[in-house]
Amino acid sequence: MQRIRALSSSWQLLKSTYGTAANKHYSHGSSSFGLLFDIDGVLVRGRTPIPAAKQCFKNLVDRNGKYKVPVVFVTNAGNCMREAKAEHLSQLLEVEVSPEQVMLSHSPLRMFTQLHKMRVLVSGQGPVEELAHNLGFEDVVTIDMLREAYPVLDMVDHNRRPKDSVGVFKSHKSLTLRNGFNILMFVYNALQTPTSKGLPPINAVILFGEPIRWETNLQLITDVLLTNGNPGNCWNPVQYPHIPVLACNMDLLWVAEALNPRFGHGMFLVCLESLYKKVTGHELKYEALIGKPSVVTYNYAELLIRQQAEELGWTTPVKRLYAIGDNPMADIYGANLYNQYLQASRRSRAQMKAKSSGGSSDPFTETQRKSSSVELVGAPGLYGSEEDIPDKCESILVCTGVYSREQQKLPADPAQTVTEQRIFHGHRDFRFDPNLLQPSFVVEDVKEAVELVFQQEGWPLE
């Protein structure tokens, strides 16, 4: 709860940066809704667009290419700048996608201003250093920079081990004492070890996404956590808790061109958590888990939807959100968790309004009883009045990605979840609630999803 309150001021600054839609006084009028699209498995598979997606988006824009409704692309991908992702989507979908419509898994890190002046170690692939600076972080260290500063830390791949540690004593095995206590060789090897350049202490770790060399990243991140940010020092497993760790993208699996799902960043996190606990006996702790299905991700996405609604000239606040995705754990769980958060916020605002004494009320109390603390980290007091709060966030599951009707049969009983209850693909710190995995609607593809939304809203779709 302290972290939630601490981030409120950062969120207010973010709102002012992105426009005044959140503070706008709306007049009552026609229905108002926004669309949140996942990308992988919904619009594309790898680099190949799903056929239904092109037709769908041609119907979402008018003759001038202007969107008829607010649209935000909410993806757990995070290995590129949003400008690059917007350009890529524009080419694939053959409609204009602006960077302001794209939300990557790491986008909410902009609001974690209390960490922006810290020296942070970043892990992932793509332009991670540039990404971190773009999000507001001023002092960034990459895994490669850490390897260069401490050459002997990365030892799994023999071809990457330092080559200058072999000296003239290699042929003098006689220097080893007969009792096997290799004192002289130990001294010699210590003198021949490549010099560490060293770095100032690292204050926090940011995990953007799955890296290319898992063994290198797992080893060096563990070194940093066990040395309080000084990997040149000896491990100290007793020192606990460790420096802050923030992770973006918790997807265990994702779908590309391959027939079966591929390992995502969530799988890398499972490995890191297991290694840390195996070595220390303690659980790895996260300062924040960002990206779907966290509440803060949908908070941020809704802010972008509001901004677009204002630019479209809409005179009513966005009252309904429709989140379209292929992954029950990420897309459906996240949308339903956010819907639960909205309902609790609305009830809390109504209670506050009814209090004549002017006493304060905590809008997170009800959802926190059901949610783990990490699910709500970063979720600020976004709404100025009850009128600003959306009525609901509906979840729509498509069958073109992680979820497939052929592999996962829909339950005959609507009360049962579409996901096998014995296998939980969610993150360790998120609770398993079958109700949160149950979509509002199940459709074949994104085209059918948009048609369903427009039908629900009573809007014509040409």
SVG drawing of the C-alpha trace seen along z (x, -y; Angstrom):
<svg xmlns="http://www.w3.org/2000/svg" viewBox="-28 -20 86 55">
<polyline fill="none" stroke="black" stroke-width="0.4" points="0.0,0.0 2.9,-2.4 4.2,-1.9 0.8,-2.5 0.5,-5.8 4.1,-6.8 3.4,-6.5 0.3,-8.7 2.2,-11.9 4.1,-10.4 0.9,-9.3 -0.6,-12.8 2.5,-14.2 2.0,-11.5 -1.6,-12.5 -0.6,-16.2 2.0,-15.1 -0.5,-13.1 -3.2,-15.6 -6.2,-16.8 -8.7,-14.1 -8.5,-12.6 -9.6,-15.9 -12.1,-16.9 -15.8,-17.6 -17.8,-15.6 -21.4,-16.1 -23.7,-13.2 -24.2,-11.9 -23.8,-8.8 -22.1,-5.6 -18.4,-5.8 -15.9,-2.8 -12.4,-1.9 -10.5,1.1 -7.4,2.7 -5.7,5.1 -3.0,7.6 -0.7,8.1 1.1,11.5 -1.5,14.2 -4.3,11.7 -3.0,9.5 0.1,11.4 1.9,14.7 5.6,13.8 6.0,11.5 3.0,12.8 -0.3,10.9 -3.4,12.9 -5.7,12.5 -8.7,11.4 -6.7,8.5 -6.2,6.6 -9.9,6.6 -10.8,5.8 -8.7,2.6 -9.9,1.4 -13.3,1.3 -12.0,-0.6 -10.9,-3.6 -12.9,-6.0 -12.0,-7.1 -9.4,-9.4 -7.7,-6.8 -8.9,-8.3 -10.0,-5.8 -13.7,-5.7 -13.0,-4.7 -10.0,-4.9 -7.6,-2.1 -4.6,-1.1 -2.2,1.8 -1.3,3.4 1.5,5.9 3.9,7.6 6.6,7.3 9.3,4.8 12.4,5.3 12.0,2.2 10.9,-1.5 7.2,-2.1 8.0,-4.2 9.4,-1.0 6.5,1.1 4.0,-1.5 5.8,-1.5 5.8,2.3 2.1,2.5 1.3,-0.2 3.0,1.9 1.4,5.2 -2.2,3.9 -2.0,1.3 -3.5,-1.4 -1.7,-4.2 -0.6,-3.4 0.9,-6.2 3.4,-5.6 0.8,-7.1 -1.4,-4.1 1.3,-1.6 1.8,-0.5 4.8,1.9 5.2,4.0 7.7,1.5 5.7,-1.7 4.5,-2.2 8.1,-2.4 7.8,-6.1 5.8,-6.6 8.5,-5.0 10.3,-8.3 11.7,-7.4 14.0,-5.0 15.0,-7.2 18.2,-8.6 19.4,-5.2 22.1,-3.2 20.1,-0.4 21.2,2.9 19.0,3.7 18.5,7.2 16.8,8.1 17.4,7.8 17.2,5.0 18.1,1.4 17.7,1.9 20.0,-1.0 18.1,-3.4 14.8,-2.1 15.8,-2.7 17.0,-6.3 13.8,-6.9 11.7,-5.9 13.5,-8.3 16.4,-6.3 19.6,-8.4 22.3,-5.9 22.0,-2.6 24.3,0.4 23.8,3.3 24.7,6.9 27.5,6.5 28.9,3.5 28.9,5.6 30.7,8.5 33.3,6.1 33.8,4.6 34.1,8.0 35.6,10.4 35.7,13.6 32.0,13.6 30.7,15.2 32.2,18.7 29.6,21.1 30.6,20.7 34.3,21.7 34.8,19.7 33.8,16.5 36.1,17.1 39.1,14.6 42.1,15.8 44.8,13.8 44.8,15.8 47.2,18.5 50.8,17.8 54.2,19.3 53.4,21.3 51.1,23.5 53.9,26.0 55.2,25.8 52.9,28.3 55.7,29.2 54.9,26.1 51.8,27.8 52.5,29.2 52.4,33.0 49.6,32.9 47.3,31.4 47.1,28.0 47.6,25.9 48.9,22.7 51.4,21.5 49.1,22.1 46.3,20.3 48.6,17.3 49.8,17.3 46.3,17.6 45.1,14.8 47.9,12.6 47.0,13.6 43.2,13.0 42.1,10.3 41.8,7.0 38.3,5.9 37.5,2.4 34.8,2.3 31.6,0.2 29.9,-2.0 27.4,0.0 24.2,1.0 21.0,-0.2 18.3,1.7 17.7,4.4 15.2,3.9 14.2,7.0 12.8,5.8 12.3,9.2 13.9,12.6 17.6,12.2 19.5,14.1 22.1,15.7 20.1,16.9 23.1,18.4 25.0,15.1 22.1,13.1 21.1,15.5 24.6,15.7 25.3,11.9 21.9,10.9 22.4,13.4 25.9,12.0 24.4,8.5 21.6,9.5 23.9,11.5 26.5,8.7 24.2,5.8 25.0,4.4 28.8,5.0 29.5,8.1 33.2,7.9 32.6,8.7 31.9,12.1 28.3,13.4 26.4,12.7 23.2,14.7 22.5,13.7 21.9,10.1 18.1,10.0 16.1,8.5 18.1,7.6 18.2,4.5 14.9,3.6 14.0,5.8 11.4,4.7 10.2,7.1 8.3,6.4 6.3,9.1 5.3,12.1 4.2,14.2 5.2,17.8 4.5,18.7 3.8,16.8 2.9,17.8 5.0,17.1 5.2,19.1 5.9,22.4 3.1,24.8 3.5,24.8 3.9,21.9 7.5,20.6 9.1,19.8 8.5,16.1 10.1,13.8 7.9,15.5 9.9,18.6 13.1,16.7 11.7,15.3 10.8,18.8 14.5,19.7 15.8,16.7 13.4,17.2 14.4,20.8 18.1,20.1 17.9,17.4 15.9,19.5 18.2,22.6 21.3,20.5 19.8,18.4 16.8,20.2 14.8,17.0 12.2,16.0 13.2,13.4 11.2,10.2 9.9,7.8 9.6,4.1 7.0,4.3 5.7,6.7 4.7,4.7 2.9,5.6 -0.2,7.7 -1.9,8.8 -0.9,6.1 -3.5,3.4 -1.0,0.6 -0.7,1.7 -4.5,1.3 -4.5,-2.0 -1.9,-3.3 -3.7,-1.9 -7.0,-3.6 -5.1,-6.9 -4.1,-6.6 -7.7,-5.6 -9.0,-8.8 -6.5,-10.9 -7.6,-9.5 -11.3,-10.0 -10.6,-13.7 -8.7,-14.0 -11.7,-12.4 -13.9,-15.1 -16.0,-12.8 -18.0,-14.6 -18.6,-11.7 -16.0,-9.8 -15.0,-6.3 -17.4,-4.0 -16.5,-0.6 -13.2,1.0 -12.9,4.2 -9.6,6.1 -9.0,8.5 -6.3,11.2 -5.3,14.8 -3.6,15.6 -6.0,16.5 -3.4,15.8 -2.1,12.5 -5.0,10.9 -8.1,12.4 -6.8,12.4 -5.5,8.9 -8.7,7.4 -10.8,9.2 -8.5,8.1 -8.8,4.5 -12.6,4.8 -12.6,6.0 -10.5,3.0 -12.9,0.6 -15.9,2.0 -14.1,1.5 -13.1,-2.0 -16.6,-2.9 -18.1,-1.6 -15.4,-3.3 -16.1,-6.6 -19.8,-6.2 -19.1,-5.6 -16.9,-8.6 -19.5,-10.8 -22.1,-9.6 -20.0,-10.5 -21.1,-13.9 -18.2,-14.1 -15.6,-14.3 -13.6,-11.4 -11.2,-9.6 -11.6,-6.1 -9.1,-3.8 -10.2,-3.0 -8.0,0.1 -9.2,1.8 -11.7,4.1 -9.6,5.2 -6.6,5.7 -8.6,8.2 -8.8,10.3 -5.6,9.4 -1.9,10.0 0.0,6.7 2.1,7.1 -1.0,7.2 -1.8,3.7 1.7,2.1 1.6,-1.1 -2.2,-1.4 -2.8,-5.1 -5.8,-7.0 -6.6,-7.9 -10.2,-9.1 -11.3,-12.5 -15.0,-11.5 -17.3,-8.6 -18.3,-9.8 -14.8,-9.4 -14.6,-5.7 -15.4,-3.3 -18.3,-1.0 -16.5,2.1 -13.7,3.8 -14.8,6.8 -12.4,9.5 -12.6,11.2 -10.6,14.4 -9.7,15.2 -8.6,18.6 -5.7,17.7 -2.9,17.7 -2.1,19.3 -5.7,20.4 -7.0,22.9 -10.4,24.6 -8.7,27.7 -6.3,28.0 -8.5,26.6 -12.2,27.6 -14.6,25.1 -16.3,26.3 -19.9,27.4 -20.6,25.6 -20.2,21.8 -19.1,21.5 -15.9,23.5 -12.8,21.7 -11.6,22.4 -8.1,23.0 -7.1,26.3 -7.3,25.5 -4.4,27.9 -1.9,26.0 -1.4,22.4 0.7,20.5 0.5,17.2 3.4,15.6 4.3,17.0 3.1,13.8 -0.3,13.7 -3.1,15.7 -4.9,18.5 -8.5,17.4 -10.4,19.4 -13.0,16.6 -10.3,14.2 -9.4,16.7 -12.9,16.8 -13.4,14.5 -16.6,12.4 -16.7,13.7 -14.9,16.3 -14.7,15.7 -12.7,17.2 -10.6,14.2 -10.1,10.5 -12.5,9.6 -15.3,11.5 -14.3,9.8 -14.6,6.3 -17.9,7.2 -19.1,8.4 -18.1,5.2 -19.8,3.0 -22.9,5.1 -22.8,4.7 -22.5,1.0 -25.1,0.6 -22.6,-0.9 -22.6,-0.2 -19.5,1.5 -19.1,0.9"/>
</svg>
